[in-house]
Amino acid sequence: MTRLHQRKGNPFTEGSRELFDLAGQGRIDLFFLGGAQLDGEANINLVRAEGHRFPGSFGSAFMYFTCRTILFREEHSRRVLVPKVEFISAPGWSAPDVQRRGGPVALVTGKALFAWQKEKCRFRLESVHPGHSADEVRENTGFDYDAERVAETPAPSAEELALLRSSVAERLASDYPEFVRRVWG
């Protein structure tokens, strides 16, 4: 597991150049990417929204084209999950004649899990997290999506929880101490 912009967990000595080189070679298994806005075509906005300017999209479009990508955003609201992003930092899909090894796989929010349907260029609601409902997800999502058999997101197993609370928490604590304290105490 590589965590960019952190002293520990980042094996790169030459910064992002090495990361982009590995991605270009197809040697990155999975990439996680969030955005200020996400739309139903899996487009990401990392530049500006509602008059606010953000840090930008350095490398995100390249990584999105070369790596299978899980989109994530804790906030699940119409402000973030919009009908159409105000600015496309990284496109969710490409025309069939465009070489694209990577792209979206899923979208995870604080309320639900969506799967990306490459052939339809749209999301499908897979599961709703405990404490939330499919109606609540629909009400708080600004884009349309498919929803056939929506399950409840399964709780982690005892083994998964033990792993998260031990070695994963230990590895994350030096870079994300506040997160580890909030989640695991």
N, C-alpha and C positions, 0 to 999 in steps of 0.2 A: 504494500500500500504506500503510495507516494502522496505526500501532502505538500503542495506548492507553497512558497512564501513562508516556510517554517524552517527553523534550524535543524530540527530532528525530523526524520521521516522524508527528507528530500535528498535523494542521492545525486542530484545534478550539480556539477561543479561549474558549469557554464550557463546556468540559468535556463531560460525558456528555449534556447536554441536546441539543447539536447532533447527536451520534451517534444518539440515539433519534429525533430529528426526521427525519433522513435515512432511518433504517430504516423509520419509519412511512410515509414517502413512497414506499417501495420503491426507494430509490436506493443500497442496499448490495447489492453483487453476491453476496458470500459472507462468512460469518462462521465463525470457528473457535472451538470451545468444548470445554473439558475438564471433568472433574469428579473428585471423590473416589471416586465410584462411578458406573458406567454399567450399565444392564441391557439385556436383550434386546428391550425395547420402546422403547429409546432414551431412557428416562427418565434424568435427570441428578441427582445429589446433590452439592450444593456446600455443604451446611449442617453435617451431622454424620454420622459413621460410626464404629462400634466405640467409642463413648464419647468420641470426639474432636470438638471443635467447630472449624469452619472459618470463614473470613472471611464467607461467605454468598454469596448469589446475585444481588446487585444488578444488575438489568437483564437477567439471562440469560434469564428466561422471555419477556420482551418481544422480545428479539433472536431467540430461538428461534422465536417465532410469526411474525416479520416477515421473516426472512432465511433463505435456503438455508444450511444449517449443516453443516460437517464437524466431527465429533466426533474428538477425539484424546486419546490417553493413551500415553505411552511404555511404562509398566509394563503388561504383559499377564499378569494373574494372576487367580485366582478371588477374591482380596481386592478387586480393583478392578472386574472384569467379573462382576457378581453376578447371581443369579437375579432378585432384586427389590431395588431401592435402598431403604435405610432411610428416606430422606426424599426426596420428589420436589421438587426446586428448580425444574425445568423439565420438563414432560411431553413425551415423544417423539412422541406422536400425539394427535389430537383426533377427536371424533365428526364425522361428515360434515356436520352442520348448523352446525359451528363455523367461523367465518371464520378461515382460517390460510393465509397466503401462504407462510410459511417452514416450516422443519422440517428434520429430518435428511436428509442426502444420503449420507454415508458415515461409517465409523468407521475411523480409522487408529491402529494400535498399533505397538509395537516388533517385533511378530512377523507382522502380517497387515493386509490391507485387506478391510473388509466393505462391501458396498453395502446401502443401506436399501431395503426393499421396501414402499413406502407402502401398496399394496393388501393386503398381508399383515400389516403392522405388526410386521415382524421383519427381522433381518439375514440376508444371504447372504454366505458367505465367498467372496470374489472371487479373492484371491491370497495366497500365503504368501511372506514375505520370504526371500531367500537365507540359508541356514544354519539355517532352521527347517522344520518339517514340518507337514502338515495334522493329523497325530495329536497333535503337541505343542500346536498351537493348540487343538484340541478338549479336551485334558487340562487346559489352563490357562484355559479360558473357563467361567465359572459359569452362563451362560445357553445355551439351545439356539438353533441357527441352521440355516439351510439351507446345503447345500454340494453342488453338482452337479459342475461342471467347474472344479476349483480349479487355477489356474495359479501359476507362480512370478512374483512381482512383478518386472517387468523392471528391469534396471539402467539408470541414467540414461545418456543418450547423451553423447558427447564434448562436444557443444555445450552441453548442459544443465550438465554438470560445469564447463565453463569459465565459464559465466554465474554459477553458484553460487559458484565460487572467486574471482570478480572482483567485479563490481558488487553482487551480493547480499551477499557477505561484507563489503564496504566499508560498505554501508548499515546492516548489522546491528551492526557492530563497536562503534559508539559506545554503543549501548543494551545490547548483550549481549556484552561483550568476552570473558567466560569461555567462553561457548558457542562463539564464533567461534574462539578459541584451541584449544578441545577438538576441534572438528570439522575446522577447516582449518589448524590449526597456527600 
